[in-house]
């Protein structure tokens, strides 16, 4: 086995390389955290927008439900009036034909 001598310069270069890699890793880590923060802020914005859209949809749904209920009530009220008008029309027609 050959023995290689390890010099102080070699150790210094290796240590310098490790420190540079650690610096790069920390820079990447800071960048990742910044991107993560931006993503969280964007998601919070989406959640707020979703809450707003949901509340609008629920309000419109309630309004439509009330409108449908009013339409049913009006139809129920107009049905007897229409029946009376048809009966009146038949009576008038019978009177006109009897002349």
Backbone torsions as a table, in degrees:
resi	resn	phi	psi	omega
1	UNK	NA	134.8	179.5
2	UNK	-91.3	139.3	178.4
3	UNK	-99.4	125.5	176.5
4	UNK	-100.8	139.0	179.2
5	UNK	-85.5	134.6	177.4
6	UNK	-98.0	120.0	-179.0
7	UNK	-96.8	163.8	177.6
8	UNK	-63.4	-34.7	178.6
9	UNK	-64.6	-41.2	178.3
10	UNK	-62.3	-46.6	179.5
11	UNK	-62.4	-40.6	-179.7
12	UNK	-64.1	-42.4	178.4
13	UNK	-64.1	-43.2	179.0
14	UNK	-63.3	-43.4	178.9
15	UNK	-64.7	-39.8	178.0
16	UNK	-63.3	-41.4	177.8
17	UNK	-63.5	-42.6	178.5
18	UNK	-62.7	-43.8	179.2
19	UNK	-63.4	-39.8	177.9
20	UNK	-64.8	-43.1	178.1
21	UNK	-63.6	-39.0	177.3
22	UNK	-64.5	-39.5	177.6
23	UNK	-63.2	-43.1	177.5
24	UNK	-63.3	-42.0	179.1
25	UNK	-62.1	-43.2	179.5
26	UNK	-64.7	-38.2	177.6
27	UNK	-64.5	-43.4	177.2
28	UNK	-63.4	-38.3	179.5
29	UNK	-64.9	-42.5	177.2
30	UNK	-63.1	-42.2	178.3
31	UNK	-63.2	-42.4	179.0
32	UNK	-62.9	-43.8	179.1
33	UNK	-63.2	-38.7	177.9
34	UNK	-64.6	-43.1	177.5
35	UNK	-64.0	-38.6	178.8
36	UNK	-64.1	-42.6	177.8
37	UNK	-62.0	-45.3	178.1
38	UNK	-61.0	-41.2	179.4
39	UNK	-63.1	-44.6	178.7
40	UNK	-61.1	-42.1	178.9
41	UNK	-63.7	-40.8	178.5
42	UNK	-64.7	-42.0	178.6
43	UNK	-64.5	-39.2	177.5
44	UNK	-62.1	-40.4	176.6
45	UNK	-62.7	-41.8	177.6
46	UNK	-63.3	-41.4	178.7
47	UNK	-62.1	-43.8	178.7
48	UNK	-61.4	-44.3	179.6
49	UNK	-63.4	-39.8	179.1
50	UNK	-64.6	-42.3	177.5
51	UNK	-61.0	-44.1	-179.9
52	UNK	-61.9	-49.2	-179.3
53	UNK	-62.2	-39.3	179.6
54	UNK	-64.3	-43.5	-179.9
55	UNK	-65.3	-37.3	177.0
56	UNK	-63.8	-45.3	-179.3
57	UNK	-62.9	-43.4	179.6
58	UNK	-63.0	-41.1	178.7
59	UNK	-63.5	-44.3	178.8
60	UNK	-65.2	-37.1	178.5
61	UNK	-64.5	-43.4	178.0
62	UNK	-63.4	-40.7	178.8
63	UNK	-62.2	-43.5	180.0
64	UNK	-65.3	-39.3	178.0
65	UNK	-61.9	-44.7	177.8
66	UNK	-62.9	-39.8	178.9
67	UNK	-62.9	-43.3	178.3
68	UNK	-62.8	-40.8	178.0
69	UNK	-63.3	-41.9	177.0
70	UNK	-62.8	-41.9	179.3
71	UNK	-60.9	-42.1	178.9
72	UNK	-63.8	-44.3	179.3
73	UNK	-61.6	-43.6	179.8
74	UNK	-64.0	-42.3	178.9
75	UNK	-61.5	-43.4	178.8
76	UNK	-63.7	-33.5	178.1
77	UNK	-76.8	-34.9	-177.7
78	UNK	-77.8	-24.9	-178.6
79	UNK	-58.3	-50.1	178.6
80	UNK	-64.7	-35.6	178.3
81	UNK	-63.7	-43.3	178.9
82	UNK	-63.3	-41.8	178.0
83	UNK	-60.6	-43.3	178.7
84	UNK	-63.7	-40.2	178.5
85	UNK	-65.2	-39.2	177.5
86	UNK	-65.1	-41.6	178.7
87	UNK	-64.0	-42.1	178.1
88	UNK	-63.0	-41.8	178.9
89	UNK	-62.2	-41.6	178.1
90	UNK	-64.7	-40.4	178.5
91	UNK	-64.8	-42.6	178.5
92	UNK	-63.9	-42.0	179.6
93	UNK	-62.5	-42.8	178.9
94	UNK	-62.2	-40.9	178.7
95	UNK	-66.0	-40.9	-179.7
96	UNK	-67.7	-36.6	179.3
97	UNK	-72.2	-26.5	180.0
98	UNK	-75.9	-13.1	-178.9
99	UNK	-70.3	NA	NA
